[in-house]
Amino acid sequence: MGGEPQNNPPKMLCGDAGWAAGLVCIMVLGAMGHPAGEDTSTVIPPKQDNMSKTWYSTDAAKHHVRRSQSLSAGEQGFILRRKQIVLKSLNKLGVTCSQYSVPHIAVLGSGGGQRAIVSLVGSLYQMKKEGLLDAVLYLGGVSGSAMSMGSLYSDPQWNANMDATVSRLSGPKVELSEVMDWLDRRVKEEHFSLSDIWGALTSAAIMKQLDKRRLSEDGGYIMNPYPIYNAVNKNCLTNGSQKSKWFEITPHESGFTELGLFINTAYLGSRTPNVEKDESPEMDLVRLQGIMGSMLACEEDVGKYMFDWLRVQQRLSTYEDCDMPFCRPVWYLTELIRKNTKNFSGLEFLDKLQKTLKERLKVNPTETFEKKCTEQPVLKQWLQRLMPSLQKWTQSPDEGPSKNNATLLINKLISLIVNWEWGTTENFLYQDSDPTVPACIRLKERLQLIDAGVMLNIPFAPFLGEKRDTDLLIVLDYGGADTFEDLLTARDYATKLNKPFPEIEEKVLEEKDWPRDIYVFRGEAKEPTIVYMPLFNRENCRDAEELRAKREEFTTLQPSYSKEKIHALLEIAKANIKNSQDTLLREVKTAALRRPFRRHSGHTV
């Protein structure tokens, strides 16, 4: 990840920092040794559970769960006020309409790691410049785009300060001490998970800030589109119904989109939302960004991302295969903890874990690991850079975080890796008596909210159907999948749930290897019109071969971009909007003309 190994802890955190890269690598590769369904009870320490198991079954608590498919009162109020901004913007663009016919326009940003984070900023920057951004009612994102949104909304006036937002992407990096201060506070809390570590690292390295603001603070700034962040409930991904998975997070309410079950966002993750002074604070944006961007949380996707990252061409599918690279990082970390931590309270657990690893590996773990590191120079460099920092933290409390806190962080980390625990938060529907609440939700004390991109890499779910009654969806596809793939996945999702979705002509799909820069899929009756814009296209790539090269250059999971790469990506995203401004304006006008007829066709307002 660039940079030379250091003998002292780095003073700055960045994408090049060895400790950060090594920590993430350890987290990811270590977990790949546990196939789904395997019994790991011999190596997982018992969890301490001090929470009440009956609170959510009380009537008082249930009064805080809103059961409805309509907008929350807070969102309704925001949208009514935001429409005044949209109306003025449309008039400036030459679109004649009244408050009655203001179209519901949403911009949907896809996932795609740092590629999506940077590109969304570039797209919105150019939309503002072309006068289109103020015509947008909603802004939705998943994964990288959702993380980018979190960074944007840290400035209540971001709509008017796009230059500052662009500059921050290539600005100074966050100091290591600030990251560790945040982790020191979080590690002591009940629901500390790998999402917190991931959020702190990626926020500091890519967004160049740790935003400790609360999401519920964004509910009053009508100069910006209304933000809708998205996650999925991991507990229901495999065995749950389609309605039990998607989880939307807005400034006012958060909950299950298709089930219509919501709680006040200020209480998301809270143990006691029915009391005036809650003992657990509302999530800040660092934690939420960690949840929304946790692309590695789904075990099935870890291999895909990591092999892309490490340029490994063959996937190892069984636990026994981890005498290659996969169990080694966990072994290496356990040895590092044993050698450099005094009075380690988890020694019994560490012994069990190492015994299990030895049995599985069937060879000398350290010897084989060193051999494989020779074959994997990138991994070896990361581990070499990780070791000095961890040693310094555990040996020298006067330099960096305290020894106890570093030990606690490392101690918790190894347990979280073994459990592969991401996005844990309090389940406000635990033991709910309503039989329509799916068992994969109702019977779990905790939700596991993770990156929605593992299910649907474009946030269509909150914008289909009558609830938000959207007329025009501007879809910015920054994903790493083939062109149209995520769009087709969204169409299948809509079909399963009987949601309106425009027709996609099969002939268009033939252009997937070298697509145009903009496509319009016209909605009929209740269907929204979809404007689909792939990031790499025939306007910025000479042919299909160059397009593939661009995807390889800007892969989803890689070290943080250089200033040059950030600038190049921003310019690509800006150019896509600029080149398509006429088409976008035409579809905005069409949406305004169509709005009254859609209302008369039976849609709610």
C-alpha positions as CSV (number, residue, x, y, z in Angstrom):
1,M,0.0,0.0,0.0
2,G,2.9,2.3,-0.5
3,G,5.3,3.9,2.0
4,E,8.2,2.4,3.9
5,P,7.9,0.4,7.2
6,Q,8.4,2.7,10.2
7,N,10.1,2.0,13.5
8,N,7.7,4.4,15.3
9,P,4.0,4.5,15.2
10,P,2.8,6.7,12.3
11,K,1.6,10.1,13.2
12,M,-0.9,10.3,10.5
13,L,-3.5,7.8,9.3
14,C,-3.9,7.3,5.6
15,G,-4.5,4.7,3.0
16,D,-0.8,4.1,3.0
17,A,-0.5,3.4,6.7
18,G,0.9,-0.1,7.3
19,W,-1.0,-0.7,10.5
20,A,-4.3,0.1,8.9
21,A,-3.8,-2.0,5.9
22,G,-2.4,-4.9,8.1
23,L,-5.3,-4.6,10.5
24,V,-7.9,-4.8,7.7
25,C,-6.0,-7.6,6.0
26,I,-5.9,-9.6,9.3
27,M,-9.6,-9.1,9.8
28,V,-10.6,-10.2,6.3
29,L,-8.2,-13.1,5.7
30,G,-8.6,-14.5,9.1
31,A,-12.3,-14.8,8.8
32,M,-12.2,-16.6,5.6
33,G,-11.1,-19.7,7.4
34,H,-14.6,-20.3,8.8
35,P,-17.1,-21.8,6.3
36,A,-20.7,-21.0,6.9
37,G,-22.4,-23.4,9.4
38,E,-19.2,-24.7,11.0
39,D,-19.3,-25.2,14.7
40,T,-16.7,-22.9,16.2
41,S,-17.9,-23.2,19.8
42,T,-14.5,-24.5,20.9
43,V,-12.8,-21.2,20.0
44,I,-15.5,-18.6,20.7
45,P,-15.4,-17.0,24.2
46,P,-18.7,-16.7,25.9
47,K,-20.5,-13.4,25.4
48,Q,-21.4,-11.2,28.3
49,D,-25.1,-10.3,28.1
50,N,-26.1,-7.6,30.6
51,M,-29.1,-6.4,28.7
52,S,-32.7,-7.0,29.5
53,K,-34.2,-9.7,27.4
54,T,-37.8,-8.6,28.0
55,W,-37.8,-4.9,27.4
56,Y,-38.9,-5.1,23.7
57,S,-41.9,-7.2,24.6
58,T,-43.4,-4.5,26.8
59,D,-46.3,-2.5,25.5
60,A,-44.6,0.9,26.2
61,A,-41.7,0.0,23.9
62,K,-44.0,-1.1,21.1
63,H,-45.5,2.4,21.1
64,H,-42.2,3.6,19.7
65,V,-42.4,1.2,16.7
66,R,-44.3,2.8,13.9
67,R,-46.1,0.3,11.7
68,S,-47.0,2.0,8.5
69,Q,-46.2,2.1,4.8
70,S,-46.6,5.9,4.7
71,L,-44.0,8.6,5.2
72,S,-43.1,9.6,8.7
73,A,-44.4,13.0,9.9
74,G,-40.9,14.4,9.9
75,E,-40.2,13.4,6.3
76,Q,-43.6,14.7,5.1
77,G,-42.8,18.1,6.6
78,F,-39.4,18.2,5.1
79,I,-40.6,17.2,1.6
80,L,-43.3,19.9,1.6
81,R,-40.7,22.5,2.5
82,R,-38.1,21.1,0.0
83,K,-40.7,21.3,-2.8
84,Q,-40.5,25.1,-2.6
85,I,-36.8,24.9,-3.4
86,V,-37.5,22.4,-6.2
87,L,-40.2,24.6,-7.7
88,K,-38.0,27.7,-7.9
89,S,-35.2,25.6,-9.4
90,L,-37.5,24.1,-12.1
91,N,-38.8,27.6,-13.0
92,K,-35.2,28.7,-13.5
93,L,-34.6,25.7,-15.8
94,G,-37.6,26.7,-17.9
95,V,-39.9,24.0,-16.5
96,T,-43.4,25.4,-16.0
97,C,-45.2,23.7,-13.1
98,S,-47.0,24.4,-9.9
99,Q,-46.6,23.1,-6.4
100,Y,-49.3,20.6,-7.4
101,S,-47.1,19.1,-10.2
102,V,-43.6,19.3,-8.7
103,P,-42.1,16.0,-9.8
104,H,-40.5,13.6,-7.2
105,I,-37.0,13.2,-8.5
106,A,-34.4,11.1,-6.7
107,V,-30.7,10.6,-7.4
108,L,-29.5,7.0,-6.6
109,G,-25.8,6.4,-6.1
110,S,-24.5,2.8,-6.3
111,G,-21.9,1.0,-4.3
112,G,-18.3,0.8,-5.6
113,G,-15.9,1.6,-2.7
114,Q,-13.7,4.7,-3.1
115,R,-14.7,4.8,-6.8
116,A,-18.3,5.5,-5.8
117,I,-17.3,7.8,-2.9
118,V,-15.3,10.1,-5.2
119,S,-17.6,9.8,-8.3
120,L,-20.8,10.7,-6.4
121,V,-19.1,14.0,-5.3
122,G,-18.1,14.7,-8.9
123,S,-21.6,13.9,-10.2
124,L,-23.4,16.1,-7.7
125,Y,-20.8,18.9,-8.2
126,Q,-21.7,19.0,-11.9
127,M,-25.4,18.7,-11.3
128,K,-25.2,21.8,-9.1
129,K,-23.2,23.6,-11.7
130,E,-25.9,22.8,-14.4
131,G,-28.7,23.9,-12.1
132,L,-30.1,20.4,-11.7
133,L,-29.3,19.5,-8.1
134,D,-31.9,21.8,-6.6
135,A,-34.6,20.0,-8.6
136,V,-33.8,16.8,-6.7
137,L,-36.1,15.8,-3.8
138,Y,-34.2,12.7,-2.6
139,L,-30.7,11.4,-2.5
140,G,-30.2,7.7,-1.8
141,G,-27.1,5.6,-1.6
142,V,-25.6,2.3,-0.7
143,S,-22.1,1.2,0.2
144,G,-19.6,3.7,-1.1
145,S,-22.2,6.2,-2.2
146,A,-23.8,6.1,1.2
147,M,-20.5,6.7,2.8
148,S,-19.9,9.7,0.5
149,M,-23.4,11.0,1.5
150,G,-22.4,10.8,5.1
151,S,-19.4,13.0,4.4
152,L,-21.4,15.4,2.3
153,Y,-24.0,16.0,5.0
154,S,-21.4,16.8,7.6
155,D,-21.6,20.3,6.2
156,P,-25.3,21.5,6.5
157,Q,-24.6,23.8,3.5
158,W,-22.8,21.3,1.3
159,N,-25.1,22.1,-1.6
160,A,-23.6,25.6,-1.7
161,N,-20.1,24.5,-0.8
162,M,-19.3,21.8,-3.3
163,D,-15.8,23.2,-3.9
164,A,-14.9,22.5,-0.3
165,T,-16.2,19.0,-0.5
166,V,-14.2,18.3,-3.6
167,S,-11.1,19.7,-2.0
168,R,-11.4,17.6,1.1
169,L,-11.2,14.4,-0.9
170,S,-7.5,15.0,-1.7
171,G,-6.8,17.1,1.5
172,P,-4.8,16.3,4.6
173,K,-5.3,13.0,6.3
174,V,-6.8,12.4,9.8
175,E,-4.3,12.0,12.6
176,L,-3.9,8.6,14.1
177,S,-4.5,9.9,17.6
178,E,-8.0,11.1,16.6
179,V,-8.8,7.7,15.1
180,M,-7.6,5.9,18.3
181,D,-9.5,8.3,20.5
182,W,-12.7,7.4,18.7
183,L,-12.0,3.6,18.8
184,D,-11.0,3.9,22.5
185,R,-14.5,5.2,23.3
186,R,-16.3,2.7,21.1
187,V,-14.4,-0.4,22.2
188,K,-15.9,-0.1,25.7
189,E,-19.5,0.0,24.4
190,E,-21.7,-3.1,24.2
191,H,-22.2,-3.3,20.4
192,F,-18.6,-2.7,19.3
193,S,-18.1,-4.6,16.0
194,L,-15.8,-4.9,13.0
195,S,-18.0,-2.2,11.4
196,D,-16.6,0.3,13.9
197,I,-13.0,-0.5,13.0
198,W,-13.8,-0.5,9.3
199,G,-15.7,2.8,9.6
200,A,-12.9,4.6,11.4
201,L,-10.3,3.4,9.0
202,T,-12.2,4.2,5.8
203,S,-13.6,7.5,7.0
204,A,-10.1,8.7,8.0
205,A,-8.3,7.3,5.0
206,I,-10.8,8.2,2.2
207,M,-13.2,10.8,3.5
208,K,-10.4,12.5,5.4
209,Q,-12.6,13.2,8.4
210,L,-14.2,11.5,11.4
211,D,-17.7,12.9,11.4
212,K,-19.1,12.5,14.9
213,R,-22.3,14.3,14.0
214,R,-25.6,12.4,14.5
215,L,-27.8,11.5,11.5
216,S,-30.9,12.8,13.1
217,E,-29.4,16.3,12.9
218,D,-29.9,16.3,9.1
219,G,-33.7,16.5,9.2
220,G,-34.1,20.3,8.9
221,Y,-31.8,21.5,6.2
222,I,-34.2,21.8,3.2
223,M,-31.4,23.3,1.0
224,N,-30.2,19.7,0.5
225,P,-32.1,16.8,-0.9
226,Y,-33.6,14.4,1.7
227,P,-31.0,11.7,2.4
228,I,-31.9,8.0,2.6
229,Y,-29.1,5.7,3.6
230,N,-29.4,1.9,3.2
231,A,-28.3,-1.3,4.8
232,V,-29.5,-4.9,4.9
233,N,-30.2,-7.2,7.8
234,K,-27.6,-9.9,7.6
235,N,-29.6,-12.3,9.9
236,C,-32.2,-12.6,7.2
237,L,-30.1,-12.6,4.0
238,T,-29.9,-16.3,3.6
239,N,-33.1,-17.7,5.1
240,G,-35.4,-14.7,5.5
241,S,-38.2,-13.5,3.3
242,Q,-37.6,-10.8,0.7
243,K,-39.4,-8.3,2.9
244,S,-37.2,-8.9,5.9
245,K,-33.9,-7.7,4.4
246,W,-33.8,-4.1,3.4
247,F,-33.2,-1.5,6.1
248,E,-33.5,2.2,5.4
249,I,-32.0,4.9,7.6
250,T,-33.3,8.5,7.3
251,P,-32.8,11.6,9.6
252,H,-36.3,10.9,11.1
253,E,-36.9,7.2,11.1
254,S,-35.0,3.9,10.5
255,G,-36.4,0.5,9.8
256,F,-37.5,-2.3,7.5
257,T,-38.6,-0.8,4.2
258,E,-40.9,-3.5,3.0
259,L,-42.3,-4.5,6.3
260,G,-43.2,-0.9,7.3
261,L,-41.7,-1.2,10.7
262,F,-39.8,1.9,11.9
263,I,-38.2,3.5,14.9
264,N,-37.1,7.0,15.6
265,T,-33.5,7.3,14.2
266,A,-32.3,8.9,17.4
267,Y,-33.1,5.6,19.1
268,L,-31.5,3.3,16.5
269,G,-29.3,0.9,18.5
270,S,-30.7,2.1,21.8
271,R,-31.6,-0.3,24.6
272,T,-34.1,2.0,26.2
273,P,-35.8,4.3,23.6
274,N,-38.9,4.7,25.8
275,V,-37.1,6.7,28.5
276,E,-36.3,10.4,28.3
277,K,-32.5,10.1,28.9
278,D,-31.1,7.1,27.1
279,E,-28.1,5.4,28.5
280,S,-26.7,4.6,25.1
281,P,-25.9,7.5,22.7
282,E,-27.2,7.8,19.2
283,M,-24.9,6.4,16.5
284,D,-22.6,8.9,14.9
285,L,-21.7,9.0,11.2
286,V,-18.4,7.2,11.7
287,R,-20.3,4.2,12.9
288,L,-23.0,4.5,10.4
289,Q,-20.4,4.8,7.6
290,G,-18.8,1.6,8.9
291,I,-22.2,-0.2,8.7
292,M,-23.1,1.1,5.3
293,G,-19.7,0.5,3.7
294,S,-19.0,-3.0,5.3
295,M,-18.7,-4.8,2.0
296,L,-16.7,-7.5,3.7
297,A,-19.3,-8.4,6.2
298,C,-20.9,-11.0,4.0
299,E,-18.7,-14.1,4.1
300,E,-19.7,-15.1,0.6
301,D,-18.4,-11.8,-0.8
302,V,-15.1,-11.7,1.1
303,G,-13.2,-13.9,-1.3
304,K,-14.4,-12.0,-4.3
305,Y,-13.1,-8.7,-3.0
306,M,-9.9,-10.0,-1.5
307,F,-8.8,-11.9,-4.5
308,D,-9.4,-8.8,-6.5
309,W,-7.4,-6.9,-4.0
310,L,-4.5,-9.3,-3.7
311,R,-4.6,-10.3,-7.4
312,V,-5.1,-14.0,-6.5
313,Q,-6.7,-15.9,-9.3
314,Q,-7.9,-19.1,-7.5
315,R,-10.4,-19.2,-4.7
316,L,-9.7,-21.7,-1.8
317,S,-13.1,-23.1,-0.8
318,T,-12.4,-25.3,2.3
319,Y,-11.1,-24.8,5.7
320,E,-8.4,-27.3,5.2
321,D,-7.1,-25.2,2.3
322,C,-6.2,-22.5,4.8
323,D,-2.7,-24.0,5.2
324,M,-2.2,-21.6,2.3
325,P,-2.8,-18.0,3.2
326,F,-6.1,-17.8,5.0
327,C,-5.7,-19.0,8.6
328,R,-2.2,-17.7,8.8
329,P,-3.0,-14.1,9.6
330,V,-5.1,-15.1,12.6
331,W,-2.3,-17.3,13.8
332,Y,0.2,-14.5,13.3
333,L,-1.9,-12.1,15.2
334,T,-2.4,-14.5,18.1
335,E,1.4,-15.0,18.4
336,L,1.9,-11.2,18.3
337,I,-0.6,-10.8,21.1
338,R,1.0,-13.5,23.2
339,K,4.6,-12.1,22.8
340,N,3.8,-8.5,23.4
341,T,0.9,-8.3,25.8
342,K,1.4,-8.7,29.6
343,N,-1.4,-10.1,31.8
344,F,-3.6,-11.0,28.9
345,S,-7.0,-11.8,30.3
346,G,-8.0,-13.9,27.4
347,L,-5.2,-16.4,27.6
348,E,-7.5,-19.5,27.9
349,F,-9.4,-18.4,24.8
350,L,-6.1,-17.7,23.0
351,D,-4.8,-21.2,23.8
352,K,-8.0,-22.8,22.5
353,L,-7.8,-20.8,19.3
354,Q,-4.2,-21.6,18.7
355,K,-4.9,-25.3,19.3
356,T,-7.7,-25.3,16.8
357,L,-5.5,-23.5,14.3
358,K,-2.7,-26.1,14.7
359,E,-5.1,-29.0,14.2
360,R,-6.5,-27.4,11.1
361,L,-3.3,-26.4,9.6
362,K,-1.6,-29.7,10.3
363,V,1.9,-28.1,9.9
364,N,4.0,-25.6,11.7
365,P,1.9,-22.5,11.2
366,T,4.6,-19.9,11.6
367,E,7.0,-21.7,9.2
368,T,4.4,-22.2,6.5
369,F,3.1,-18.6,6.9
370,E,6.5,-17.2,6.4
371,K,6.9,-19.3,3.3
372,K,3.6,-18.1,1.9
373,C,4.4,-14.5,2.7
374,T,7.4,-14.9,0.4
375,E,5.0,-15.8,-2.3
376,Q,2.6,-13.0,-1.3
377,P,4.8,-9.9,-1.1
378,V,1.9,-7.5,-0.6
379,L,0.6,-9.4,2.4
380,K,4.1,-9.8,3.9
381,Q,4.7,-6.0,3.6
382,W,1.4,-5.3,5.4
383,L,2.1,-7.7,8.2
384,Q,5.6,-6.2,8.6
385,R,4.1,-2.8,8.9
386,L,1.5,-3.9,11.3
387,M,3.9,-5.5,13.8
388,P,5.9,-2.4,14.9
389,S,2.7,-0.4,15.6
390,L,1.0,-3.1,17.7
391,Q,4.3,-3.8,19.5
392,K,4.6,-0.1,20.3
393,W,1.0,0.2,21.5
394,T,1.2,-2.8,23.8
395,Q,4.7,-2.0,25.2
396,S,4.8,1.8,25.5
397,P,1.7,3.5,27.0
398,D,3.4,6.8,26.9
399,E,3.5,6.7,23.1
400,G,0.1,6.6,21.6
401,P,-3.0,5.0,23.2
402,S,-2.8,3.5,26.6
403,K,-1.5,-0.1,26.9
404,N,-4.8,-1.3,28.5
405,N,-6.9,0.2,25.7
406,A,-4.7,-1.2,23.0
407,T,-4.9,-4.6,24.7
408,L,-8.7,-4.3,24.9
409,L,-8.9,-3.4,21.2
410,I,-6.8,-6.3,20.1
411,N,-8.5,-8.7,22.5
412,K,-11.9,-7.7,21.2
413,L,-10.7,-7.8,17.6
414,I,-9.7,-11.4,17.6
415,S,-13.1,-12.4,19.1
416,L,-14.9,-10.3,16.5
417,I,-12.9,-11.9,13.7
418,V,-13.7,-15.4,14.9
419,N,-17.5,-14.5,15.1
420,W,-17.2,-12.3,11.9
421,E,-19.3,-9.8,13.8
422,W,-20.4,-6.7,11.8
423,G,-23.0,-4.0,12.4
424,T,-24.4,-5.3,15.6
425,T,-27.1,-3.1,17.1
426,E,-30.1,-3.5,19.4
427,N,-33.1,-5.1,17.8
428,F,-36.2,-3.0,18.4
429,L,-38.4,-5.9,17.2
430,Y,-36.9,-8.5,19.5
431,Q,-39.7,-10.8,20.8
432,D,-42.3,-8.8,19.1
433,S,-45.7,-10.5,19.5
434,D,-46.8,-9.6,15.9
435,P,-46.6,-12.9,14.0
436,T,-46.1,-11.1,10.7
437,V,-42.6,-10.0,11.9
438,P,-40.3,-12.7,10.3
439,A,-38.6,-15.1,12.7
440,C,-35.1,-14.1,11.5
441,I,-35.9,-10.6,13.0
442,R,-38.2,-11.4,15.9
443,L,-36.1,-14.1,17.5
444,K,-32.7,-12.2,17.4
445,E,-31.7,-10.0,20.2
446,R,-29.5,-8.0,17.9
447,L,-29.7,-6.9,14.3
448,Q,-26.7,-7.2,12.1
449,L,-26.9,-4.2,9.7
450,I,-24.4,-4.5,6.9
451,D,-23.6,-3.0,3.5
452,A,-26.7,-3.2,1.3
453,G,-24.6,-3.7,-1.8
454,V,-24.2,-7.4,-0.9
455,M,-27.9,-7.7,-1.9
456,L,-28.7,-4.8,-4.2
457,N,-26.0,-2.4,-5.3
458,I,-28.3,0.4,-6.3
459,P,-30.8,1.7,-3.6
460,F,-34.0,1.1,-5.5
461,A,-35.9,-0.4,-2.6
462,P,-37.1,2.8,-0.8
463,F,-38.0,4.5,-4.1
464,L,-40.3,2.0,-5.7
465,G,-44.0,2.1,-5.1
466,E,-46.4,4.6,-3.6
467,K,-44.7,5.6,-0.4
468,R,-42.3,8.1,-2.0
469,D,-44.2,8.2,-5.3
470,T,-41.1,8.9,-7.4
471,D,-41.5,10.1,-11.0
472,L,-37.8,10.1,-12.1
473,L,-34.9,8.1,-10.8
474,I,-31.4,9.3,-11.9
475,V,-29.3,6.2,-11.4
476,L,-25.5,6.7,-11.1
477,D,-23.9,3.3,-11.5
478,Y,-20.4,3.3,-10.1
479,G,-20.4,-0.5,-9.4
480,G,-17.8,-3.0,-10.4
481,A,-20.3,-5.5,-12.0
482,D,-21.0,-5.6,-15.7
483,T,-23.1,-2.7,-17.1
484,F,-26.8,-3.3,-16.5
485,E,-26.2,-6.2,-14.1
486,D,-27.2,-4.3,-11.0
487,L,-30.1,-2.7,-12.9
488,L,-31.4,-6.2,-13.8
489,T,-31.0,-7.3,-10.2
490,A,-33.2,-4.4,-9.2
491,R,-35.8,-5.3,-11.8
492,D,-35.9,-8.9,-10.4
493,Y,-36.3,-7.5,-6.8
494,A,-39.2,-5.3,-8.0
495,T,-40.8,-8.3,-9.7
496,K,-40.7,-10.4,-6.6
497,L,-42.3,-7.7,-4.5
498,N,-44.8,-6.6,-7.2
499,K,-43.3,-3.1,-7.4
500,P,-43.6,-1.0,-10.5
501,F,-40.5,-1.0,-12.7
502,P,-40.0,0.1,-16.3
503,E,-39.3,-2.3,-19.1
504,I,-35.6,-2.9,-20.1
505,E,-35.3,-3.8,-23.8
506,E,-33.2,-6.9,-24.3
507,K,-31.5,-5.2,-27.3
508,V,-30.0,-2.6,-25.0
509,L,-28.2,-5.3,-23.0
510,E,-26.1,-6.2,-26.0
511,E,-24.2,-2.9,-25.3
512,K,-23.0,-4.0,-21.9
513,D,-19.3,-4.3,-22.8
514,W,-19.2,-0.7,-24.2
515,P,-22.3,1.2,-23.1
516,R,-23.5,4.6,-23.9
517,D,-23.2,7.3,-21.2
518,I,-26.9,7.6,-20.6
519,Y,-30.0,5.4,-21.1
520,V,-33.7,6.3,-20.5
521,F,-36.1,3.6,-19.5
522,R,-39.5,5.3,-19.7
523,G,-42.1,4.5,-17.1
524,E,-45.7,3.9,-17.8
525,A,-48.6,4.6,-15.5
526,K,-47.3,4.0,-12.0
527,E,-43.7,3.1,-13.1
528,P,-41.0,5.7,-12.5
529,T,-38.8,6.7,-15.4
530,I,-35.2,5.5,-14.9
531,V,-32.3,7.5,-16.3
532,Y,-29.3,5.1,-16.1
533,M,-25.7,6.4,-16.3
534,P,-22.8,4.0,-16.1
535,L,-19.5,5.6,-15.0
536,F,-17.3,4.2,-17.7
537,N,-18.8,4.4,-21.2
538,R,-18.1,5.1,-24.9
539,E,-17.7,8.8,-24.2
540,N,-14.7,8.3,-21.9
541,C,-13.4,4.9,-23.3
542,R,-12.3,4.4,-26.9
543,D,-13.5,0.8,-26.9
544,A,-14.5,-2.2,-24.7
545,E,-10.8,-3.0,-24.0
546,E,-10.1,0.5,-22.6
547,L,-13.3,0.2,-20.5
548,R,-12.0,-3.0,-19.0
549,A,-8.7,-1.3,-18.3
550,K,-10.5,1.6,-16.5
551,R,-12.3,-0.9,-14.3
552,E,-9.0,-2.5,-13.5
553,E,-7.4,0.8,-12.7
554,F,-10.2,1.8,-10.3
555,T,-11.1,-1.4,-8.6
556,T,-13.6,-1.5,-5.7
557,L,-11.2,-2.5,-2.9
558,Q,-7.7,-1.0,-3.1
559,P,-5.4,1.4,-1.3
560,S,-6.7,4.9,-1.0
561,Y,-6.4,6.8,-4.3
562,S,-3.6,9.3,-5.0
563,K,-4.5,12.9,-5.7
564,E,-4.0,12.2,-9.4
565,K,-6.5,9.3,-9.4
566,I,-9.0,11.3,-7.4
567,H,-8.8,14.2,-9.8
568,A,-9.1,11.9,-12.8
569,L,-12.2,10.2,-11.4
570,L,-13.8,13.5,-10.4
571,E,-13.4,14.7,-14.0
572,I,-14.9,11.6,-15.5
573,A,-18.0,11.8,-13.2
574,K,-18.4,15.5,-14.0
575,A,-18.1,15.0,-17.7
576,N,-20.8,12.3,-17.6
577,I,-23.3,14.8,-16.2
578,K,-22.2,17.7,-18.4
579,N,-22.4,15.5,-21.6
580,S,-25.9,14.3,-20.6
581,Q,-27.4,17.6,-19.3
582,D,-29.8,18.0,-22.2
583,T,-31.2,14.5,-21.8
584,L,-31.4,15.0,-18.0
585,L,-33.2,18.3,-18.4
586,R,-35.6,16.8,-21.0
587,E,-36.5,14.0,-18.6
588,V,-37.0,16.5,-15.7
589,K,-39.5,18.4,-17.9
590,T,-41.2,15.2,-18.9
591,A,-41.6,14.2,-15.3
592,A,-43.2,17.5,-14.4
593,L,-45.6,17.2,-17.3
594,R,-46.4,13.6,-16.4
595,R,-46.9,14.2,-12.7
596,P,-50.5,15.3,-12.7
597,F,-51.6,12.3,-14.8
598,R,-49.8,9.9,-12.5
599,R,-51.6,11.4,-9.6
600,H,-55.0,10.9,-11.3
601,S,-54.0,7.3,-12.1
602,G,-54.3,6.4,-8.4
603,H,-51.0,7.4,-6.8
604,T,-51.0,9.0,-3.4
605,V,-49.4,12.4,-3.1
